[in-house]
Amino acid sequence: MLTISAFQYVPPFAQGVVRDLRVRWALEEAGLLYETRLIGPPDQRSPDYLALQPFGQVPMMQDGDLTMFESGAIVLHIAQRSGALFPRDDAGRARATTWIFAALNTVEIPLQQLAAIDLFFADEEWAKLRRAGALEEVHKRLAQLAAWLGEREYLDGAFSAGDLMMTTVLRLLRHTTIVDDYPTLKAYQLRCEARPAFQKALRDQMAAFEKT
């Protein structure tokens, strides 16, 4: 059976956005059974875990003899195995792959920078000076994404791994009301988060934190 790693505990501001959520969601959409290996700080530094995930992060996935890390790579691997997350045609699969990378490389970076400023460095003088510029970059990307989405329900036709990844990236702003400024994006995010597979993945991630 597939095994993924996840944290035993994270502070409340990070609960529901840790990146194993992406993999859990993909596995639920694909209908693949999996087990969870919960880890803490000692595990992250252990030779055993570092042999599987060289940076001590989550998620890590073991699938038989295959071990993978990085949420985007794992979601892509799952999508390639599942018709639930990728279109059947080559062009459609290529476009879905493009949106996975767009979420991670074009949209997540400015959103993560703003989240880091707000959640980790808000009292630092440099952060106060940088926030306006960081916020401007976030609005730029969200406006571009909203313009592309337009009247579409999803980024490229039917729901795909690209939408899964983009939705988890938009969740990085949940400590703000920024996405509310873009009704098209807000409706899109809520539509994706209403999927039963997402709800199951989120419940399972949160259940681990509730036990600590």
Biotite code that builds the C-alpha atoms (Angstrom):
import biotite.structure as struc

atoms = struc.array([
    struc.Atom([0.000, 0.000, 0.000], chain_id="A", res_id=1, res_name="MET", atom_name="CA", element="C"),
    struc.Atom([1.064, 3.589, -0.612], chain_id="A", res_id=2, res_name="LEU", atom_name="CA", element="C"),
    struc.Atom([2.505, 5.432, 2.365], chain_id="A", res_id=3, res_name="THR", atom_name="CA", element="C"),
    struc.Atom([2.815, 9.211, 2.724], chain_id="A", res_id=4, res_name="ILE", atom_name="CA", element="C"),
    struc.Atom([4.438, 11.213, 5.491], chain_id="A", res_id=5, res_name="SER", atom_name="CA", element="C"),
    struc.Atom([2.702, 14.017, 7.355], chain_id="A", res_id=6, res_name="ALA", atom_name="CA", element="C"),
    struc.Atom([3.360, 16.064, 10.453], chain_id="A", res_id=7, res_name="PHE", atom_name="CA", element="C"),
    struc.Atom([2.066, 14.993, 13.843], chain_id="A", res_id=8, res_name="GLN", atom_name="CA", element="C"),
    struc.Atom([1.475, 18.624, 14.705], chain_id="A", res_id=9, res_name="TYR", atom_name="CA", element="C"),
    struc.Atom([1.839, 22.123, 13.293], chain_id="A", res_id=10, res_name="VAL", atom_name="CA", element="C"),
    struc.Atom([0.697, 25.468, 14.775], chain_id="A", res_id=11, res_name="PRO", atom_name="CA", element="C"),
    struc.Atom([-2.934, 26.437, 14.053], chain_id="A", res_id=12, res_name="PRO", atom_name="CA", element="C"),
    struc.Atom([-1.999, 28.929, 11.308], chain_id="A", res_id=13, res_name="PHE", atom_name="CA", element="C"),
    struc.Atom([-0.479, 26.066, 9.270], chain_id="A", res_id=14, res_name="ALA", atom_name="CA", element="C"),
    struc.Atom([-3.158, 23.466, 9.883], chain_id="A", res_id=15, res_name="GLN", atom_name="CA", element="C"),
    struc.Atom([-5.048, 22.739, 6.687], chain_id="A", res_id=16, res_name="GLY", atom_name="CA", element="C"),
    struc.Atom([-2.316, 24.026, 4.383], chain_id="A", res_id=17, res_name="VAL", atom_name="CA", element="C"),
    struc.Atom([0.580, 21.617, 5.010], chain_id="A", res_id=18, res_name="VAL", atom_name="CA", element="C"),
    struc.Atom([1.578, 20.218, 1.638], chain_id="A", res_id=19, res_name="ARG", atom_name="CA", element="C"),
    struc.Atom([0.685, 16.606, 2.357], chain_id="A", res_id=20, res_name="ASP", atom_name="CA", element="C"),
    struc.Atom([-2.898, 17.864, 1.858], chain_id="A", res_id=21, res_name="LEU", atom_name="CA", element="C"),
    struc.Atom([-2.183, 18.015, -1.876], chain_id="A", res_id=22, res_name="ARG", atom_name="CA", element="C"),
    struc.Atom([-1.111, 14.399, -1.988], chain_id="A", res_id=23, res_name="VAL", atom_name="CA", element="C"),
    struc.Atom([-3.982, 13.215, 0.214], chain_id="A", res_id=24, res_name="ARG", atom_name="CA", element="C"),
    struc.Atom([-6.434, 15.023, -2.062], chain_id="A", res_id=25, res_name="TRP", atom_name="CA", element="C"),
    struc.Atom([-4.904, 13.547, -5.216], chain_id="A", res_id=26, res_name="ALA", atom_name="CA", element="C"),
    struc.Atom([-5.023, 10.035, -3.759], chain_id="A", res_id=27, res_name="LEU", atom_name="CA", element="C"),
    struc.Atom([-8.649, 10.482, -2.746], chain_id="A", res_id=28, res_name="GLU", atom_name="CA", element="C"),
    struc.Atom([-9.572, 11.734, -6.232], chain_id="A", res_id=29, res_name="GLU", atom_name="CA", element="C"),
    struc.Atom([-7.746, 8.776, -7.755], chain_id="A", res_id=30, res_name="ALA", atom_name="CA", element="C"),
    struc.Atom([-9.379, 6.295, -5.408], chain_id="A", res_id=31, res_name="GLY", atom_name="CA", element="C"),
    struc.Atom([-6.026, 4.944, -4.226], chain_id="A", res_id=32, res_name="LEU", atom_name="CA", element="C"),
    struc.Atom([-5.671, 3.558, -0.708], chain_id="A", res_id=33, res_name="LEU", atom_name="CA", element="C"),
    struc.Atom([-2.822, 4.868, 1.408], chain_id="A", res_id=34, res_name="TYR", atom_name="CA", element="C"),
    struc.Atom([-1.401, 4.889, 4.890], chain_id="A", res_id=35, res_name="GLU", atom_name="CA", element="C"),
    struc.Atom([0.028, 7.874, 6.733], chain_id="A", res_id=36, res_name="THR", atom_name="CA", element="C"),
    struc.Atom([3.357, 7.995, 8.546], chain_id="A", res_id=37, res_name="ARG", atom_name="CA", element="C"),
    struc.Atom([3.180, 10.806, 11.083], chain_id="A", res_id=38, res_name="LEU", atom_name="CA", element="C"),
    struc.Atom([6.505, 12.410, 11.927], chain_id="A", res_id=39, res_name="ILE", atom_name="CA", element="C"),
    struc.Atom([7.844, 15.030, 14.315], chain_id="A", res_id=40, res_name="GLY", atom_name="CA", element="C"),
    struc.Atom([11.049, 17.083, 14.581], chain_id="A", res_id=41, res_name="PRO", atom_name="CA", element="C"),
    struc.Atom([13.223, 14.125, 15.740], chain_id="A", res_id=42, res_name="PRO", atom_name="CA", element="C"),
    struc.Atom([12.111, 12.125, 12.700], chain_id="A", res_id=43, res_name="ASP", atom_name="CA", element="C"),
    struc.Atom([12.912, 15.025, 10.381], chain_id="A", res_id=44, res_name="GLN", atom_name="CA", element="C"),
    struc.Atom([16.524, 14.914, 11.549], chain_id="A", res_id=45, res_name="ARG", atom_name="CA", element="C"),
    struc.Atom([16.867, 11.139, 11.603], chain_id="A", res_id=46, res_name="SER", atom_name="CA", element="C"),
    struc.Atom([19.102, 9.343, 9.077], chain_id="A", res_id=47, res_name="PRO", atom_name="CA", element="C"),
    struc.Atom([16.222, 6.981, 8.354], chain_id="A", res_id=48, res_name="ASP", atom_name="CA", element="C"),
    struc.Atom([13.886, 9.748, 7.221], chain_id="A", res_id=49, res_name="TYR", atom_name="CA", element="C"),
    struc.Atom([16.570, 11.827, 5.527], chain_id="A", res_id=50, res_name="LEU", atom_name="CA", element="C"),
    struc.Atom([17.358, 8.796, 3.372], chain_id="A", res_id=51, res_name="ALA", atom_name="CA", element="C"),
    struc.Atom([13.806, 9.094, 2.034], chain_id="A", res_id=52, res_name="LEU", atom_name="CA", element="C"),
    struc.Atom([13.368, 12.884, 2.088], chain_id="A", res_id=53, res_name="GLN", atom_name="CA", element="C"),
    struc.Atom([16.773, 14.623, 2.004], chain_id="A", res_id=54, res_name="PRO", atom_name="CA", element="C"),
    struc.Atom([15.349, 17.935, 3.287], chain_id="A", res_id=55, res_name="PHE", atom_name="CA", element="C"),
    struc.Atom([13.404, 16.438, 6.188], chain_id="A", res_id=56, res_name="GLY", atom_name="CA", element="C"),
    struc.Atom([10.113, 17.840, 4.901], chain_id="A", res_id=57, res_name="GLN", atom_name="CA", element="C"),
    struc.Atom([6.688, 16.406, 4.153], chain_id="A", res_id=58, res_name="VAL", atom_name="CA", element="C"),
    struc.Atom([5.239, 14.874, 2.148], chain_id="A", res_id=59, res_name="PRO", atom_name="CA", element="C"),
    struc.Atom([7.271, 11.855, 1.226], chain_id="A", res_id=60, res_name="MET", atom_name="CA", element="C"),
    struc.Atom([5.585, 8.997, -0.618], chain_id="A", res_id=61, res_name="MET", atom_name="CA", element="C"),
    struc.Atom([6.563, 5.340, -0.851], chain_id="A", res_id=62, res_name="GLN", atom_name="CA", element="C"),
    struc.Atom([4.887, 3.313, -3.575], chain_id="A", res_id=63, res_name="ASP", atom_name="CA", element="C"),
    struc.Atom([6.421, -0.156, -3.582], chain_id="A", res_id=64, res_name="GLY", atom_name="CA", element="C"),
    struc.Atom([10.051, 0.282, -4.569], chain_id="A", res_id=65, res_name="ASP", atom_name="CA", element="C"),
    struc.Atom([9.472, 3.915, -5.559], chain_id="A", res_id=66, res_name="LEU", atom_name="CA", element="C"),
    struc.Atom([10.149, 6.722, -3.088], chain_id="A", res_id=67, res_name="THR", atom_name="CA", element="C"),
    struc.Atom([9.269, 10.303, -4.015], chain_id="A", res_id=68, res_name="MET", atom_name="CA", element="C"),
    struc.Atom([9.241, 13.735, -2.392], chain_id="A", res_id=69, res_name="PHE", atom_name="CA", element="C"),
    struc.Atom([8.014, 17.212, -3.395], chain_id="A", res_id=70, res_name="GLU", atom_name="CA", element="C"),
    struc.Atom([4.241, 17.551, -3.487], chain_id="A", res_id=71, res_name="SER", atom_name="CA", element="C"),
    struc.Atom([4.102, 18.689, -7.109], chain_id="A", res_id=72, res_name="GLY", atom_name="CA", element="C"),
    struc.Atom([6.103, 15.702, -8.329], chain_id="A", res_id=73, res_name="ALA", atom_name="CA", element="C"),
    struc.Atom([3.980, 13.302, -6.292], chain_id="A", res_id=74, res_name="ILE", atom_name="CA", element="C"),
    struc.Atom([0.688, 14.775, -7.501], chain_id="A", res_id=75, res_name="VAL", atom_name="CA", element="C"),
    struc.Atom([1.938, 14.589, -11.088], chain_id="A", res_id=76, res_name="LEU", atom_name="CA", element="C"),
    struc.Atom([2.868, 10.925, -10.569], chain_id="A", res_id=77, res_name="HIS", atom_name="CA", element="C"),
    struc.Atom([-0.579, 10.148, -9.165], chain_id="A", res_id=78, res_name="ILE", atom_name="CA", element="C"),
    struc.Atom([-2.286, 12.026, -11.996], chain_id="A", res_id=79, res_name="ALA", atom_name="CA", element="C"),
    struc.Atom([-0.367, 10.030, -14.575], chain_id="A", res_id=80, res_name="GLN", atom_name="CA", element="C"),
    struc.Atom([-1.788, 6.879, -13.003], chain_id="A", res_id=81, res_name="ARG", atom_name="CA", element="C"),
    struc.Atom([-5.353, 8.128, -12.766], chain_id="A", res_id=82, res_name="SER", atom_name="CA", element="C"),
    struc.Atom([-7.956, 9.187, -15.272], chain_id="A", res_id=83, res_name="GLY", atom_name="CA", element="C"),
    struc.Atom([-9.597, 11.152, -12.482], chain_id="A", res_id=84, res_name="ALA", atom_name="CA", element="C"),
    struc.Atom([-6.924, 13.850, -12.497], chain_id="A", res_id=85, res_name="LEU", atom_name="CA", element="C"),
    struc.Atom([-5.706, 13.978, -16.090], chain_id="A", res_id=86, res_name="PHE", atom_name="CA", element="C"),
    struc.Atom([-7.571, 14.201, -19.403], chain_id="A", res_id=87, res_name="PRO", atom_name="CA", element="C"),
    struc.Atom([-7.307, 11.206, -21.717], chain_id="A", res_id=88, res_name="ARG", atom_name="CA", element="C"),
    struc.Atom([-5.731, 13.059, -24.645], chain_id="A", res_id=89, res_name="ASP", atom_name="CA", element="C"),
    struc.Atom([-2.049, 13.997, -24.817], chain_id="A", res_id=90, res_name="ASP", atom_name="CA", element="C"),
    struc.Atom([-2.720, 17.692, -25.347], chain_id="A", res_id=91, res_name="ALA", atom_name="CA", element="C"),
    struc.Atom([-5.077, 17.809, -22.360], chain_id="A", res_id=92, res_name="GLY", atom_name="CA", element="C"),
    struc.Atom([-2.530, 16.075, -20.144], chain_id="A", res_id=93, res_name="ARG", atom_name="CA", element="C"),
    struc.Atom([0.131, 18.526, -21.277], chain_id="A", res_id=94, res_name="ALA", atom_name="CA", element="C"),
    struc.Atom([-2.088, 21.496, -20.427], chain_id="A", res_id=95, res_name="ARG", atom_name="CA", element="C"),
    struc.Atom([-2.938, 20.049, -16.997], chain_id="A", res_id=96, res_name="ALA", atom_name="CA", element="C"),
    struc.Atom([0.771, 19.579, -16.350], chain_id="A", res_id=97, res_name="THR", atom_name="CA", element="C"),
    struc.Atom([1.341, 23.188, -17.357], chain_id="A", res_id=98, res_name="THR", atom_name="CA", element="C"),
    struc.Atom([-1.160, 24.351, -14.744], chain_id="A", res_id=99, res_name="TRP", atom_name="CA", element="C"),
    struc.Atom([0.526, 22.265, -12.039], chain_id="A", res_id=100, res_name="ILE", atom_name="CA", element="C"),
    struc.Atom([3.783, 24.070, -12.744], chain_id="A", res_id=101, res_name="PHE", atom_name="CA", element="C"),
    struc.Atom([2.060, 27.448, -13.096], chain_id="A", res_id=102, res_name="ALA", atom_name="CA", element="C"),
    struc.Atom([0.527, 27.021, -9.648], chain_id="A", res_id=103, res_name="ALA", atom_name="CA", element="C"),
    struc.Atom([3.867, 26.137, -8.087], chain_id="A", res_id=104, res_name="LEU", atom_name="CA", element="C"),
    struc.Atom([6.224, 28.426, -9.977], chain_id="A", res_id=105, res_name="ASN", atom_name="CA", element="C"),
    struc.Atom([4.174, 31.480, -10.962], chain_id="A", res_id=106, res_name="THR", atom_name="CA", element="C"),
    struc.Atom([1.400, 31.818, -8.392], chain_id="A", res_id=107, res_name="VAL", atom_name="CA", element="C"),
    struc.Atom([2.660, 30.141, -5.213], chain_id="A", res_id=108, res_name="GLU", atom_name="CA", element="C"),
    struc.Atom([5.910, 32.094, -4.926], chain_id="A", res_id=109, res_name="ILE", atom_name="CA", element="C"),
    struc.Atom([4.384, 35.577, -4.427], chain_id="A", res_id=110, res_name="PRO", atom_name="CA", element="C"),
    struc.Atom([1.547, 34.188, -2.294], chain_id="A", res_id=111, res_name="LEU", atom_name="CA", element="C"),
    struc.Atom([3.988, 32.317, -0.076], chain_id="A", res_id=112, res_name="GLN", atom_name="CA", element="C"),
    struc.Atom([6.160, 35.407, 0.280], chain_id="A", res_id=113, res_name="GLN", atom_name="CA", element="C"),
    struc.Atom([3.203, 37.445, 1.505], chain_id="A", res_id=114, res_name="LEU", atom_name="CA", element="C"),
    struc.Atom([2.103, 34.679, 3.869], chain_id="A", res_id=115, res_name="ALA", atom_name="CA", element="C"),
    struc.Atom([5.626, 34.469, 5.308], chain_id="A", res_id=116, res_name="ALA", atom_name="CA", element="C"),
    struc.Atom([5.716, 38.218, 5.905], chain_id="A", res_id=117, res_name="ILE", atom_name="CA", element="C"),
    struc.Atom([2.333, 38.170, 7.640], chain_id="A", res_id=118, res_name="ASP", atom_name="CA", element="C"),
    struc.Atom([2.724, 35.000, 9.675], chain_id="A", res_id=119, res_name="LEU", atom_name="CA", element="C"),
    struc.Atom([6.424, 34.977, 10.557], chain_id="A", res_id=120, res_name="PHE", atom_name="CA", element="C"),
    struc.Atom([7.914, 38.450, 10.197], chain_id="A", res_id=121, res_name="PHE", atom_name="CA", element="C"),
    struc.Atom([5.076, 40.938, 10.681], chain_id="A", res_id=122, res_name="ALA", atom_name="CA", element="C"),
    struc.Atom([6.911, 42.814, 13.454], chain_id="A", res_id=123, res_name="ASP", atom_name="CA", element="C"),
    struc.Atom([10.187, 43.090, 11.545], chain_id="A", res_id=124, res_name="GLU", atom_name="CA", element="C"),
    struc.Atom([10.936, 46.515, 10.079], chain_id="A", res_id=125, res_name="GLU", atom_name="CA", element="C"),
    struc.Atom([12.055, 45.074, 6.740], chain_id="A", res_id=126, res_name="TRP", atom_name="CA", element="C"),
    struc.Atom([8.780, 43.122, 6.491], chain_id="A", res_id=127, res_name="ALA", atom_name="CA", element="C"),
    struc.Atom([6.721, 46.256, 7.061], chain_id="A", res_id=128, res_name="LYS", atom_name="CA", element="C"),
    struc.Atom([8.631, 47.945, 4.242], chain_id="A", res_id=129, res_name="LEU", atom_name="CA", element="C"),
    struc.Atom([8.343, 44.946, 1.917], chain_id="A", res_id=130, res_name="ARG", atom_name="CA", element="C"),
    struc.Atom([4.685, 44.075, 2.429], chain_id="A", res_id=131, res_name="ARG", atom_name="CA", element="C"),
    struc.Atom([3.219, 46.669, 0.055], chain_id="A", res_id=132, res_name="ALA", atom_name="CA", element="C"),
    struc.Atom([5.375, 45.397, -2.799], chain_id="A", res_id=133, res_name="GLY", atom_name="CA", element="C"),
    struc.Atom([4.616, 41.781, -1.935], chain_id="A", res_id=134, res_name="ALA", atom_name="CA", element="C"),
    struc.Atom([0.889, 42.524, -1.859], chain_id="A", res_id=135, res_name="LEU", atom_name="CA", element="C"),
    struc.Atom([1.124, 44.215, -5.256], chain_id="A", res_id=136, res_name="GLU", atom_name="CA", element="C"),
    struc.Atom([2.706, 41.069, -6.721], chain_id="A", res_id=137, res_name="GLU", atom_name="CA", element="C"),
    struc.Atom([-0.063, 38.926, -5.252], chain_id="A", res_id=138, res_name="VAL", atom_name="CA", element="C"),
    struc.Atom([-2.773, 41.113, -6.755], chain_id="A", res_id=139, res_name="HIS", atom_name="CA", element="C"),
    struc.Atom([-1.010, 41.065, -10.114], chain_id="A", res_id=140, res_name="LYS", atom_name="CA", element="C"),
    struc.Atom([-0.993, 37.266, -10.241], chain_id="A", res_id=141, res_name="ARG", atom_name="CA", element="C"),
    struc.Atom([-4.532, 36.880, -8.939], chain_id="A", res_id=142, res_name="LEU", atom_name="CA", element="C"),
    struc.Atom([-5.857, 39.382, -11.477], chain_id="A", res_id=143, res_name="ALA", atom_name="CA", element="C"),
    struc.Atom([-4.132, 37.486, -14.268], chain_id="A", res_id=144, res_name="GLN", atom_name="CA", element="C"),
    struc.Atom([-5.479, 34.170, -13.008], chain_id="A", res_id=145, res_name="LEU", atom_name="CA", element="C"),
    struc.Atom([-8.997, 35.558, -12.676], chain_id="A", res_id=146, res_name="ALA", atom_name="CA", element="C"),
    struc.Atom([-8.817, 36.956, -16.216], chain_id="A", res_id=147, res_name="ALA", atom_name="CA", element="C"),
    struc.Atom([-7.840, 33.544, -17.549], chain_id="A", res_id=148, res_name="TRP", atom_name="CA", element="C"),
    struc.Atom([-10.528, 31.744, -15.598], chain_id="A", res_id=149, res_name="LEU", atom_name="CA", element="C"),
    struc.Atom([-13.268, 34.081, -16.809], chain_id="A", res_id=150, res_name="GLY", atom_name="CA", element="C"),
    struc.Atom([-16.504, 32.102, -17.060], chain_id="A", res_id=151, res_name="GLU", atom_name="CA", element="C"),
    struc.Atom([-14.757, 28.736, -16.878], chain_id="A", res_id=152, res_name="ARG", atom_name="CA", element="C"),
    struc.Atom([-15.554, 26.406, -14.008], chain_id="A", res_id=153, res_name="GLU", atom_name="CA", element="C"),
    struc.Atom([-12.021, 25.023, -14.076], chain_id="A", res_id=154, res_name="TYR", atom_name="CA", element="C"),
    struc.Atom([-8.697, 26.083, -15.573], chain_id="A", res_id=155, res_name="LEU", atom_name="CA", element="C"),
    struc.Atom([-8.939, 23.894, -18.672], chain_id="A", res_id=156, res_name="ASP", atom_name="CA", element="C"),
    struc.Atom([-12.292, 22.235, -19.056], chain_id="A", res_id=157, res_name="GLY", atom_name="CA", element="C"),
    struc.Atom([-12.858, 19.504, -16.473], chain_id="A", res_id=158, res_name="ALA", atom_name="CA", element="C"),
    struc.Atom([-11.301, 19.393, -13.013], chain_id="A", res_id=159, res_name="PHE", atom_name="CA", element="C"),
    struc.Atom([-7.689, 18.201, -13.148], chain_id="A", res_id=160, res_name="SER", atom_name="CA", element="C"),
    struc.Atom([-4.505, 18.007, -11.109], chain_id="A", res_id=161, res_name="ALA", atom_name="CA", element="C"),
    struc.Atom([-3.831, 21.589, -12.199], chain_id="A", res_id=162, res_name="GLY", atom_name="CA", element="C"),
    struc.Atom([-6.959, 22.770, -10.399], chain_id="A", res_id=163, res_name="ASP", atom_name="CA", element="C"),
    struc.Atom([-6.044, 20.700, -7.347], chain_id="A", res_id=164, res_name="LEU", atom_name="CA", element="C"),
    struc.Atom([-2.648, 22.342, -7.136], chain_id="A", res_id=165, res_name="MET", atom_name="CA", element="C"),
    struc.Atom([-3.944, 25.851, -7.809], chain_id="A", res_id=166, res_name="MET", atom_name="CA", element="C"),
    struc.Atom([-6.602, 25.547, -5.118], chain_id="A", res_id=167, res_name="THR", atom_name="CA", element="C"),
    struc.Atom([-4.074, 24.514, -2.486], chain_id="A", res_id=168, res_name="THR", atom_name="CA", element="C"),
    struc.Atom([-1.940, 27.500, -3.473], chain_id="A", res_id=169, res_name="VAL", atom_name="CA", element="C"),
    struc.Atom([-4.863, 29.919, -3.112], chain_id="A", res_id=170, res_name="LEU", atom_name="CA", element="C"),
    struc.Atom([-5.402, 28.540, 0.386], chain_id="A", res_id=171, res_name="ARG", atom_name="CA", element="C"),
    struc.Atom([-2.113, 30.135, 1.408], chain_id="A", res_id=172, res_name="LEU", atom_name="CA", element="C"),
    struc.Atom([-4.050, 33.428, 1.598], chain_id="A", res_id=173, res_name="LEU", atom_name="CA", element="C"),
    struc.Atom([-6.721, 32.131, 3.952], chain_id="A", res_id=174, res_name="ARG", atom_name="CA", element="C"),
    struc.Atom([-5.387, 34.370, 6.752], chain_id="A", res_id=175, res_name="HIS", atom_name="CA", element="C"),
    struc.Atom([-6.516, 37.314, 4.584], chain_id="A", res_id=176, res_name="THR", atom_name="CA", element="C"),
    struc.Atom([-9.590, 38.311, 2.566], chain_id="A", res_id=177, res_name="THR", atom_name="CA", element="C"),
    struc.Atom([-7.565, 38.960, -0.582], chain_id="A", res_id=178, res_name="ILE", atom_name="CA", element="C"),
    struc.Atom([-9.153, 36.211, -2.675], chain_id="A", res_id=179, res_name="VAL", atom_name="CA", element="C"),
    struc.Atom([-12.568, 37.713, -1.850], chain_id="A", res_id=180, res_name="ASP", atom_name="CA", element="C"),
    struc.Atom([-11.540, 40.684, -3.994], chain_id="A", res_id=181, res_name="ASP", atom_name="CA", element="C"),
    struc.Atom([-11.770, 38.352, -7.001], chain_id="A", res_id=182, res_name="TYR", atom_name="CA", element="C"),
    struc.Atom([-15.262, 36.795, -6.970], chain_id="A", res_id=183, res_name="PRO", atom_name="CA", element="C"),
    struc.Atom([-14.421, 34.529, -9.892], chain_id="A", res_id=184, res_name="THR", atom_name="CA", element="C"),
    struc.Atom([-11.437, 33.082, -8.030], chain_id="A", res_id=185, res_name="LEU", atom_name="CA", element="C"),
    struc.Atom([-13.332, 32.819, -4.751], chain_id="A", res_id=186, res_name="LYS", atom_name="CA", element="C"),
    struc.Atom([-16.125, 30.874, -6.417], chain_id="A", res_id=187, res_name="ALA", atom_name="CA", element="C"),
    struc.Atom([-13.547, 28.677, -8.161], chain_id="A", res_id=188, res_name="TYR", atom_name="CA", element="C"),
    struc.Atom([-11.734, 27.939, -4.896], chain_id="A", res_id=189, res_name="GLN", atom_name="CA", element="C"),
    struc.Atom([-14.965, 27.092, -3.094], chain_id="A", res_id=190, res_name="LEU", atom_name="CA", element="C"),
    struc.Atom([-16.078, 24.894, -5.991], chain_id="A", res_id=191, res_name="ARG", atom_name="CA", element="C"),
    struc.Atom([-12.869, 22.879, -5.830], chain_id="A", res_id=192, res_name="CYS", atom_name="CA", element="C"),
    struc.Atom([-12.875, 22.687, -2.037], chain_id="A", res_id=193, res_name="GLU", atom_name="CA", element="C"),
    struc.Atom([-16.461, 21.378, -2.095], chain_id="A", res_id=194, res_name="ALA", atom_name="CA", element="C"),
    struc.Atom([-15.316, 18.194, -3.799], chain_id="A", res_id=195, res_name="ARG", atom_name="CA", element="C"),
    struc.Atom([-15.770, 15.167, -1.513], chain_id="A", res_id=196, res_name="PRO", atom_name="CA", element="C"),
    struc.Atom([-12.156, 14.099, -2.067], chain_id="A", res_id=197, res_name="ALA", atom_name="CA", element="C"),
    struc.Atom([-10.878, 17.436, -0.773], chain_id="A", res_id=198, res_name="PHE", atom_name="CA", element="C"),
    struc.Atom([-13.168, 17.352, 2.233], chain_id="A", res_id=199, res_name="GLN", atom_name="CA", element="C"),
    struc.Atom([-11.979, 13.843, 3.108], chain_id="A", res_id=200, res_name="LYS", atom_name="CA", element="C"),
    struc.Atom([-8.313, 14.804, 2.699], chain_id="A", res_id=201, res_name="ALA", atom_name="CA", element="C"),
    struc.Atom([-8.736, 17.893, 4.877], chain_id="A", res_id=202, res_name="LEU", atom_name="CA", element="C"),
    struc.Atom([-10.567, 15.977, 7.607], chain_id="A", res_id=203, res_name="ARG", atom_name="CA", element="C"),
    struc.Atom([-7.845, 13.355, 7.691], chain_id="A", res_id=204, res_name="ASP", atom_name="CA", element="C"),
    struc.Atom([-5.062, 15.926, 7.944], chain_id="A", res_id=205, res_name="GLN", atom_name="CA", element="C"),
    struc.Atom([-6.828, 17.840, 10.694], chain_id="A", res_id=206, res_name="MET", atom_name="CA", element="C"),
    struc.Atom([-7.620, 14.646, 12.631], chain_id="A", res_id=207, res_name="ALA", atom_name="CA", element="C"),
    struc.Atom([-3.926, 14.083, 13.317], chain_id="A", res_id=208, res_name="ALA", atom_name="CA", element="C"),
    struc.Atom([-3.548, 17.565, 14.813], chain_id="A", res_id=209, res_name="PHE", atom_name="CA", element="C"),
    struc.Atom([-6.629, 17.124, 16.987], chain_id="A", res_id=210, res_name="GLU", atom_name="CA", element="C"),
    struc.Atom([-4.991, 14.147, 18.715], chain_id="A", res_id=211, res_name="LYS", atom_name="CA", element="C"),
    struc.Atom([-1.997, 16.186, 19.933], chain_id="A", res_id=212, res_name="THR", atom_name="CA", element="C"),
])
